[in-house]
Amino acid sequence: MEGKAVSNDYFIWGIDDSPYGPVELSALIDWISDERVLADTWVFARHDGSWRRAAEIPGLQEYFSQTSIPDSAPPTGTDIAPGSLRRIKILSQLNDAQLDRLAEFMELHKVPQWSVVVNQGDPGDGMFLVLQGELRARVKVGDKEMILATFGPGDFFGDMSLFDQGPRSADVIANVDSTVLKISDVAFDRLTREAPALATPFLQATARTLAARIRADNKRLDRVTQQFRAST
């Protein structure tokens, strides 16, 4: 009916490539405050049938300037909003209380474009989780660069250093201005001692992602092997 308010009007495209909703505009504003919705998050407006960046939706622009991360020293603990941690895929199933506790063991770092986050061969001292931006893992082969992986919001890297502090296997460089969270090996040790009930689901989710990566690598290797056999 003309003039009737439209409710449950929006869907949000999550970092897990799945839509969430429907939700009302007021819920979107709450999610912005919790940093679960960012300026570049894709939102579907059902009343006009279009996908747009959240910052392009009328009535939302004014809220993003209030949630930007300051360029100050890396904050830790309660300075990291639980909602922002839910952007990380391995943390998406934790509740706000668990995320708030986990934040106490993390450091937040803003990484300018082209900055090196870790250097190949350096001793590993922590794991990184990507909140915003894009980074690449690369190795140098002579004068050429070989890109091993690209990490976007929700991804993580450097996880093995939590367990053995071995040398980094590659450089990791920011392709664009990025924001990452770091769990140092020292902080991880504290987490396992002080909050084992929280460390367990964190490790389980990390292990599931690592297993999925290994299975994907095995499938790629199998395809390459089959192609080689067919060519010979």
C-alpha positions as CSV (number, residue, x, y, z in Angstrom):
1,M,0.0,0.0,0.0
2,E,1.4,3.4,-0.9
3,G,2.8,5.3,2.0
4,K,3.2,2.3,4.2
5,A,6.6,1.9,5.9
6,V,8.8,-0.9,4.5
7,S,10.3,-3.2,7.2
8,N,12.8,-6.1,7.0
9,D,14.1,-4.3,3.9
10,Y,17.8,-5.2,3.7
11,F,20.2,-8.1,3.2
12,I,23.9,-8.0,4.0
13,W,26.5,-9.9,2.0
14,G,28.8,-11.5,4.7
15,I,32.5,-12.3,4.6
16,D,31.6,-15.9,4.2
17,D,30.0,-15.1,0.8
18,S,26.5,-15.7,2.2
19,P,23.6,-13.2,2.5
20,Y,22.1,-12.3,6.0
21,G,18.7,-10.8,6.6
22,P,16.2,-9.5,6.1
23,V,16.9,-6.7,8.6
24,E,15.5,-3.2,9.1
25,L,17.5,0.0,8.7
26,S,17.8,0.4,12.5
27,A,19.5,-3.0,12.6
28,L,22.0,-1.9,10.0
29,I,22.9,1.1,12.1
30,D,23.4,-1.1,15.1
31,W,25.7,-3.4,13.1
32,I,27.7,-0.4,11.9
33,S,28.2,0.6,15.5
34,D,29.4,-2.9,16.3
35,E,31.6,-2.8,13.2
36,R,29.9,-5.8,11.7
37,V,29.0,-3.7,8.7
38,L,31.7,-1.6,7.0
39,A,31.5,1.2,4.5
40,D,32.3,-1.2,1.7
41,T,30.0,-4.0,2.8
42,W,27.5,-5.0,0.1
43,V,23.9,-4.4,1.1
44,F,20.8,-5.4,-0.9
45,A,17.8,-2.9,-0.7
46,R,14.7,-5.0,-1.4
47,H,12.5,-2.0,-2.0
48,D,14.5,-1.0,-5.1
49,G,16.1,-4.3,-5.9
50,S,19.7,-3.1,-6.0
51,W,23.0,-4.0,-4.3
52,R,25.0,-1.1,-3.1
53,R,27.9,-0.4,-0.7
54,A,26.6,0.4,2.7
55,A,28.2,3.9,2.6
56,E,26.1,4.6,-0.5
57,I,22.8,3.9,1.2
58,P,20.8,7.0,2.2
59,G,20.7,7.5,5.9
60,L,23.9,5.5,6.6
61,Q,26.7,7.7,5.4
62,E,26.9,9.7,8.6
63,Y,27.5,6.7,10.8
64,F,30.8,5.5,9.2
65,S,32.9,8.4,10.2
66,Q,32.0,7.5,13.8
67,T,33.4,4.0,13.5
68,S,36.7,4.6,11.8
69,I,39.9,3.3,13.5
70,P,42.2,6.1,14.7
71,D,45.8,6.2,13.5
72,S,47.2,6.0,17.0
73,A,49.3,3.3,18.7
74,P,48.0,-0.2,18.3
75,P,45.1,-0.7,20.7
76,T,44.4,-3.9,22.6
77,G,41.8,-5.5,24.7
78,T,38.5,-3.6,25.1
79,D,39.6,-1.1,22.4
80,I,38.7,-3.7,19.8
81,A,34.9,-4.0,19.4
82,P,33.6,-7.6,19.5
83,G,31.6,-7.0,16.4
84,S,34.7,-6.2,14.4
85,L,36.2,-9.6,15.4
86,R,33.2,-11.4,13.9
87,R,34.5,-10.4,10.4
88,I,37.2,-13.1,10.9
89,K,35.8,-16.3,9.6
90,I,37.3,-18.5,12.3
91,L,35.7,-16.3,15.0
92,S,32.2,-15.9,13.5
93,Q,30.6,-18.5,15.8
94,L,31.9,-17.0,19.1
95,N,29.5,-14.9,21.1
96,D,30.2,-11.3,22.2
97,A,31.4,-12.2,25.6
98,Q,33.9,-14.7,24.1
99,L,35.0,-12.1,21.5
100,D,35.5,-9.4,24.1
101,R,37.7,-11.7,26.2
102,L,39.7,-12.8,23.1
103,A,40.3,-9.2,22.2
104,E,42.4,-8.9,25.4
105,F,45.0,-11.1,23.8
106,M,45.2,-9.2,20.5
107,E,46.9,-6.1,19.1
108,L,45.4,-4.0,16.3
109,H,47.7,-2.7,13.6
110,K,47.1,-0.4,10.6
111,V,49.4,-1.3,7.7
112,P,50.0,1.3,5.0
113,Q,50.0,0.1,1.4
114,W,53.3,-1.7,0.3
115,S,54.4,-2.1,3.9
116,V,56.0,-5.5,4.8
117,V,54.2,-7.2,7.7
118,V,56.6,-10.1,8.0
119,N,59.9,-11.0,6.3
120,Q,60.8,-14.4,4.9
121,G,63.3,-16.1,7.3
122,D,62.5,-14.0,10.3
123,P,61.6,-15.9,13.5
124,G,57.8,-16.3,13.7
125,D,56.3,-14.4,16.7
126,G,52.6,-14.5,16.1
127,M,49.5,-15.0,14.0
128,F,47.7,-12.3,12.0
129,L,44.0,-11.9,11.2
130,V,42.9,-9.5,8.4
131,L,40.1,-7.0,9.3
132,Q,40.4,-4.8,6.3
133,G,42.3,-4.5,3.1
134,E,44.4,-7.1,1.2
135,L,47.8,-8.6,1.6
136,R,49.9,-11.0,-0.4
137,A,52.4,-13.7,0.6
138,R,55.3,-13.8,-1.8
139,V,58.7,-15.3,-2.3
140,K,61.5,-14.0,-4.5
141,V,62.8,-16.4,-7.2
142,G,65.8,-14.6,-8.6
143,D,64.5,-11.2,-9.7
144,K,60.9,-12.4,-10.0
145,E,58.2,-12.4,-7.4
146,M,56.0,-15.5,-6.9
147,I,52.7,-14.9,-5.2
148,L,51.7,-17.8,-3.0
149,A,48.5,-16.5,-1.6
150,T,46.3,-13.4,-1.2
151,F,44.6,-12.6,2.1
152,G,41.5,-10.4,2.4
153,P,39.1,-9.5,5.2
154,G,38.3,-12.6,7.3
155,D,41.5,-14.5,6.4
156,F,44.5,-15.2,8.6
157,F,48.2,-16.1,8.2
158,G,51.3,-16.9,10.3
159,D,49.4,-19.4,12.4
160,M,52.2,-22.0,12.6
161,S,54.4,-19.5,14.5
162,L,52.0,-19.9,17.5
163,F,53.3,-23.4,17.9
164,D,57.0,-23.5,16.8
165,Q,58.2,-19.9,16.4
166,G,59.9,-21.2,13.2
167,P,61.2,-18.9,10.4
168,R,58.6,-17.2,8.2
169,S,58.2,-19.1,5.0
170,A,57.4,-16.0,2.9
171,D,57.1,-12.2,2.9
172,V,53.7,-10.7,3.5
173,I,53.1,-7.3,2.0
174,A,50.0,-5.0,2.1
175,N,48.6,-4.5,-1.4
176,V,46.4,-1.7,-0.1
177,D,46.0,0.1,3.2
178,S,45.0,-2.7,5.6
179,T,44.1,-3.4,9.2
180,V,45.2,-6.6,10.9
181,L,45.0,-8.1,14.3
182,K,48.0,-9.9,15.8
183,I,48.1,-12.7,18.4
184,S,51.7,-13.0,19.5
185,D,53.1,-16.3,20.6
186,V,53.4,-14.8,24.2
187,A,49.7,-13.8,24.2
188,F,48.7,-17.1,22.8
189,D,50.5,-18.9,25.6
190,R,48.6,-16.7,28.1
191,L,45.3,-17.5,26.3
192,T,45.8,-21.2,26.7
193,R,46.7,-20.8,30.4
194,E,44.2,-18.1,31.4
195,A,41.2,-19.0,29.2
196,P,41.5,-22.6,28.0
197,A,37.7,-22.8,27.4
198,L,38.1,-20.0,24.8
199,A,41.4,-21.3,23.4
200,T,39.7,-24.6,22.5
201,P,37.1,-23.3,20.0
202,F,39.7,-20.9,18.6
203,L,42.1,-23.7,17.9
204,Q,39.3,-26.0,16.5
205,A,38.2,-23.3,14.0
206,T,41.8,-22.6,13.0
207,A,42.4,-26.3,12.5
208,R,39.3,-26.7,10.4
209,T,40.4,-23.9,8.1
210,L,43.9,-25.3,7.8
211,A,42.5,-28.7,7.0
212,A,40.4,-27.2,4.2
213,R,43.4,-25.4,2.8
214,I,45.4,-28.7,2.8
215,R,42.6,-30.5,1.1
216,A,42.3,-27.8,-1.6
217,D,46.1,-28.0,-2.1
218,N,45.9,-31.7,-2.5
219,K,43.1,-31.4,-5.1
220,R,45.2,-28.9,-7.1
221,L,48.2,-31.2,-6.9
222,D,46.1,-34.1,-8.0
223,R,44.9,-32.1,-11.0
224,V,48.4,-31.1,-12.0
225,T,49.5,-34.8,-11.6
226,Q,46.7,-36.0,-13.8
227,Q,47.5,-33.3,-16.5
228,F,51.1,-34.3,-16.4
229,R,50.3,-38.0,-16.8
230,A,47.9,-37.2,-19.7
231,S,50.5,-35.1,-21.5
232,T,53.1,-37.9,-21.3
